[in-house]
Amino acid sequence: MSYILTNDDKAFLSKLANKIVELKLITPSIFFLEMVKPLNFIGSQTMVFFGPIISAFVKTDGYYRAAELFEQHSSVEFLICELERLSKSE
C-alpha cells in the first residue's frame, strides 16, 4: 500500500528542502537520500530510538514528524524531487 502525502506533509518537506538550500547542502543531501532510500524505514526507526537523547540537546519540534514521514518511501522521493526543483531555480 502506498502512502499518500498530505498537503501538511508536503509543506513540512518543502520547508526542510528550503532549509537545505539555505545551508547550500543540496548536492550532498540528494546523494545521501538516494543512497539511503532503500533503508528509509530503518533510518526512521533509528531516529525514533535516538529521539530522547537528541531532545536533551536540541529543540525537536519537527524531529518526530520527520521520523514519521521518513518511514514512507514517497516522502523521501518527494524531498529529493523538491531539492532538485529548488536547485534548478537557483
N, C-alpha and C positions, 0 to 999 in steps of 0.2 A: 504494500500500500504506500502510495506516495503522499508525502506531507505537503499541503498547500500553504504557502506563506501568506499570512495576513498582511494588511496594509501597515499595521503596527510593527510587525516583524521586518518588513521591507524598510520602514523608516529607521528602525534601530540599526539594521545592517548598513544602510546608506550613511547614517551618522558615523558609524565605525569606519566605513570606507573614506569618508571625508577627513576623519582624524588621521588615518594612514597617509592620505595625500598631503595633509598639512605637515606631517612629520617627514615627508619625502621618502617613504618606505614602500612605494608602490611595487617596484620590481622584486625586492626580496620577499614581500608579502605574497605576491602571486606565485613565485617559485615555491615558497613554503606551503601555501594552501594546496597547490597542485600535488606536491609530494605527499602530504598527509591526508589527502582527500579520501583514500580507501580506509583510513583509520579514524575518521572523524568521530565515530561513536565512542571509541576507546579514549580519544582525546577529551571528549566532553565529560566522560565519567571521571577521568583524571582531574579535570577542573573541579568537579564536584568534591572529589576526595580531598584536594588541597584547599578548598574554599575556606574552611575555618582558619587555616594558617595564613592564607593570603589576607583575609579580612582583619587579622590582627595588625597588619602593617599598612594596608592601603584601603581607601574607600571602595566598596564593592557594589555600588548601585547597580551597574549593568552586568556584573560578573556572572551571577547565576542565570540571568536571562540569556547571556551569550552561551553559557554551558548548555542550556536547554535547547537553544537554536542550533548549536553545532552538532547535536545528536542527529539532525536531519541532513541528508546529503544535499537536498535542494537549497538549504541556506548557505552552505559552503560554495556551491555553484553560483548562487546569486551574488555573493560577496566578490567572487572572482570577476564575474561579469561587470559588476559595478566599479571595481577598481580599474578594469580595462577601459570602461567607458569614460571614467574620470581622467585617466592618463591620456586619452586621445584629445580631451578638451583642454589639456594643459599646454 
